[in-house]
Amino acid sequence: MWDFDVVVIGGGLLGCFAARNLCRRKLHIALLEAREDVCTGISRANTAIVYPGYDHKPGTLKAEMTVRANAGFDALCRELDVPFSRCGSLMVSYGEKADTVLKKKYENGLSMGVPGLRLLSGEEARKMEPVLAEGVTSALYAPTAGTVNPWKLGIAACENAAANGAELCLNTRVLGIRKTAEGYRIETDRETFSCRAVVNCAGLAADRVQELLFPTPVHIAPDAADYLILDRAAANKPTHIVQYEPEDGGKGLSVVPTLEGSLLLGPSERENEVDFAVSEEGLSFVCERAALVLPGLNLQDTIRSFASVRPNPQNVDGSSIGSFVIEHPGPAFWSLIGVKTPGLTCADELGRYVADRLAAELGAEENPAFDPHRTGIRRVRDLPLSQRAALVRENPDYGEILCHCEDVSKAEVLEAIRRGAVSVDGVKRRVGAGMGRCQGSRCERAVMELLAEALGVPVTAVRKDGPGSEILEGSHGKD
Ligand SMILES: Cc1cc2nc3c(=O)[nH]c(=O)nc-3n(C[C@H](O)[C@H](O)[C@H](O)COP(=O)(O)OP(=O)(O)OC[C@H]3O[C@@H](n4cnc5c(N)ncnc54)[C@H](O)[C@@H]3O)c2cc1C
């Protein structure tokens, strides 16, 4: 039996940040993740927006956390050595009804203290973002909105937690939880863990994990969302995040210029569907909306599509819950259930919230040895030519470029593997190999060979993909 102070269940953004913030205290922490790598669930497939905070009901925890989280995002990303772009956002409308919605959001944002918000005329909006379709009637400009690579942020938080002593237990699925005199006993498909406290961050399965021991008044009613990614070479891309507020009050669209230079468009909304596979219907919706707002985009520039699943929280009577659900069903047991947008923006805030309360319950002292800094993988393409040459002289693997679309060298792939990538997808999420225009058709074989060598398995045994149907089996208790 493995003994810990705190067991965190689920290695998505929320679990990784809960573990990292718990490391600020003198606590022995285990992070249990059912899959072979962290951040392969919702944290891998979302819109990647760091929200400014004008969208939520003033006075709610969600609203307060979003504004605070946004303000601290540069510092957080500096600590964790993760790129972050404060590109700003324009929420655009094409008619009187949507203008009124934007005005309300503007007033809401002002009352929340969201910095720099401006309500623009259509003309001003098109001056700022000339690729917008003609006829725009108003726009809500939020200069503090930004974008971050979500899985890179989660992986960085996990690496930092591990460097501060947290034990990462991958391929460890929680199957049962029992109360003991000292705390809890956690049964998994590998080891049994005993601990004084539990933080349940099991994403789509968080309601079910809580129900292993406690009843939950909140249930997750999932629905699916589809996205498209356009190549960085696509013409007429916006430089700001563009969010379309439709006149009919229906589902809008977000268009995000990513840190990789590509363009993310989505999401659609497929009610009651639990599927990480894209649907034709969902993608058509995204294309139609995109053509309305950004008519200059050529959707033939699409290099990839993907889907996600929203963990919509519902009361037992089926009514939906608008705010974050933070459950405390038993002593030193905390659950984050149904945290959807803006959970990426607030991951660190939510982690702190739970860690502070748990530390108070356990009487845990501050950990003076906690080091919040982590160094990312050195990217050869970001270096000036003179430094590249020096690096290649030091280690020739930096001179061997495997992914030509994203300029990823063999040395970077090897470093991704050293840091925990066990699949082609794991390498891609750490260093971007295979994320470019050819989507890995040129580098995949080389990456697989390096993985095979490092893992001591034949190339045919190397896994290509991270998530997929297994996430759903795991998170919806089919085992
Ligand atoms: C479509 C969509 C778009 C979004 N866009 C944005 C955005 O633009 N900005 C923003 O701020 N937020 C956004 N969000 C919200 C954000 O993505 C999520 O809040 C965040 O990723 C939540 O991560 P998580 O850790 O709860 O879940 P996950 O990343 O799914 O992690 C849960 C983990 O728990 C593991 N697990 C499950 N069961 C068990 C078990 N029994 N034992 C062990 N491990 C288990 C899973 O394998 C998984 O790895 C979006 C969400 C969705 C769905």
The ligand as an SDF file (V2000), in Angstrom:
LIG
                    3D

 53 58  0  0  0  0  0  0  0  0999 V2000
  -15.2960   22.2990  -25.9290 C   0  0  0  0  0  0  0  0  0  0  0  0
  -14.5710   22.9820  -24.7990 C   0  0  0  0  0  0  0  0  0  0  0  0
  -13.9600   24.2190  -25.0060 C   0  0  0  0  0  0  0  0  0  0  0  0
  -13.3320   24.8700  -23.9550 C   0  0  0  0  0  0  0  0  0  0  0  0
  -12.6950   26.0580  -24.1860 N   0  0  0  0  0  0  0  0  0  0  0  0
  -12.1090   26.7130  -23.1620 C   0  0  0  0  0  0  0  0  0  0  0  0
  -11.4440   27.9540  -23.3720 C   0  0  0  0  0  0  0  0  0  0  0  0
  -11.3210   28.4440  -24.4930 O   0  0  0  0  0  0  0  0  0  0  0  0
  -10.9490   28.6050  -22.2970 N   0  0  0  0  0  0  0  0  0  0  0  0
  -11.0710   28.1230  -21.0340 C   0  0  0  0  0  0  0  0  0  0  0  0
  -10.6690   28.7970  -20.1030 O   0  0  0  0  0  0  0  0  0  0  0  0
  -11.6310   26.9120  -20.8080 N   0  0  0  0  0  0  0  0  0  0  0  0
  -12.1170   26.1880  -21.8410 C   0  0  0  0  0  0  0  0  0  0  0  0
  -12.6790   24.9610  -21.6340 N   0  0  0  0  0  0  0  0  0  0  0  0
  -12.6020   24.3720  -20.3060 C   0  0  0  0  0  0  0  0  0  0  0  0
  -11.3030   23.6050  -20.0610 C   0  0  0  0  0  0  0  0  0  0  0  0
  -10.8720   22.9410  -21.2180 O   0  0  0  0  0  0  0  0  0  0  0  0
  -11.5600   22.5900  -18.9700 C   0  0  0  0  0  0  0  0  0  0  0  0
  -12.1540   23.2140  -17.8600 O   0  0  0  0  0  0  0  0  0  0  0  0
  -10.2880   21.9310  -18.4910 C   0  0  0  0  0  0  0  0  0  0  0  0
   -9.5490   21.3980  -19.5400 O   0  0  0  0  0  0  0  0  0  0  0  0
  -10.7530   20.8540  -17.5370 C   0  0  0  0  0  0  0  0  0  0  0  0
   -9.8180   19.9230  -17.3540 O   0  0  0  0  0  0  0  0  0  0  0  0
  -10.0530   18.7010  -16.3860 P   0  0  0  0  0  0  0  0  0  0  0  0
   -8.7680   18.5100  -15.7010 O   0  0  0  0  0  0  0  0  0  0  0  0
  -11.2650   18.8760  -15.5570 O   0  0  0  0  0  0  0  0  0  0  0  0
  -10.4650   17.4940  -17.3610 O   0  0  0  0  0  0  0  0  0  0  0  0
   -9.5850   16.5170  -18.2430 P   0  0  0  0  0  0  0  0  0  0  0  0
   -8.5450   17.2290  -18.9980 O   0  0  0  0  0  0  0  0  0  0  0  0
  -10.5300   15.6840  -19.0330 O   0  0  0  0  0  0  0  0  0  0  0  0
   -8.8340   15.6020  -17.1830 O   0  0  0  0  0  0  0  0  0  0  0  0
   -9.4770   14.6260  -16.4110 C   0  0  0  0  0  0  0  0  0  0  0  0
   -8.5370   13.4440  -16.2940 C   0  0  0  0  0  0  0  0  0  0  0  0
   -9.0640   12.5230  -15.3550 O   0  0  0  0  0  0  0  0  0  0  0  0
   -8.7050   11.2280  -15.7810 C   0  0  0  0  0  0  0  0  0  0  0  0
   -9.5810   10.2570  -15.1290 N   0  0  0  0  0  0  0  0  0  0  0  0
  -10.9000   10.0650  -15.3490 C   0  0  0  0  0  0  0  0  0  0  0  0
  -11.3530    9.0710  -14.5600 N   0  0  0  0  0  0  0  0  0  0  0  0
  -10.2990    8.6550  -13.8250 C   0  0  0  0  0  0  0  0  0  0  0  0
  -10.1390    7.6310  -12.8310 C   0  0  0  0  0  0  0  0  0  0  0  0
  -11.1580    6.8600  -12.4400 N   0  0  0  0  0  0  0  0  0  0  0  0
   -8.9000    7.4350  -12.2920 N   0  0  0  0  0  0  0  0  0  0  0  0
   -7.8560    8.2140  -12.6750 C   0  0  0  0  0  0  0  0  0  0  0  0
   -7.9630    9.1820  -13.6150 N   0  0  0  0  0  0  0  0  0  0  0  0
   -9.1640    9.4050  -14.1760 C   0  0  0  0  0  0  0  0  0  0  0  0
   -8.8890   11.2920  -17.2880 C   0  0  0  0  0  0  0  0  0  0  0  0
   -8.1600   10.2560  -17.9330 O   0  0  0  0  0  0  0  0  0  0  0  0
   -8.3880   12.6840  -17.6060 C   0  0  0  0  0  0  0  0  0  0  0  0
   -7.0310   12.7000  -17.9880 O   0  0  0  0  0  0  0  0  0  0  0  0
  -13.3060   24.2750  -22.6620 C   0  0  0  0  0  0  0  0  0  0  0  0
  -13.9060   23.0360  -22.4640 C   0  0  0  0  0  0  0  0  0  0  0  0
  -14.5250   22.3780  -23.5110 C   0  0  0  0  0  0  0  0  0  0  0  0
  -15.1470   21.0340  -23.2750 C   0  0  0  0  0  0  0  0  0  0  0  0
  1  2  1  0
  2  3  1  0
  2 52  2  0
  3  4  2  0
  4  5  1  0
  4 50  1  0
  5  6  2  0
  6  7  1  0
  6 13  1  0
  7  8  2  0
  7  9  1  0
  9 10  1  0
 10 11  2  0
 10 12  1  0
 12 13  2  0
 13 14  1  0
 14 15  1  0
 14 50  1  0
 15 16  1  0
 16 17  1  0
 16 18  1  0
 18 19  1  0
 18 20  1  0
 20 21  1  0
 20 22  1  0
 22 23  1  0
 23 24  1  0
 24 25  2  0
 24 26  1  0
 24 27  1  0
 27 28  1  0
 28 29  2  0
 28 30  1  0
 28 31  1  0
 31 32  1  0
 32 33  1  0
 33 34  1  0
 33 48  1  0
 34 35  1  0
 35 36  1  0
 35 46  1  0
 36 37  1  0
 36 45  1  0
 37 38  2  0
 38 39  1  0
 39 40  1  0
 39 45  2  0
 40 41  1  0
 40 42  2  0
 42 43  1  0
 43 44  2  0
 44 45  1  0
 46 47  1  0
 46 48  1  0
 48 49  1  0
 50 51  2  0
 51 52  1  0
 52 53  1  0
M  END
$$$$
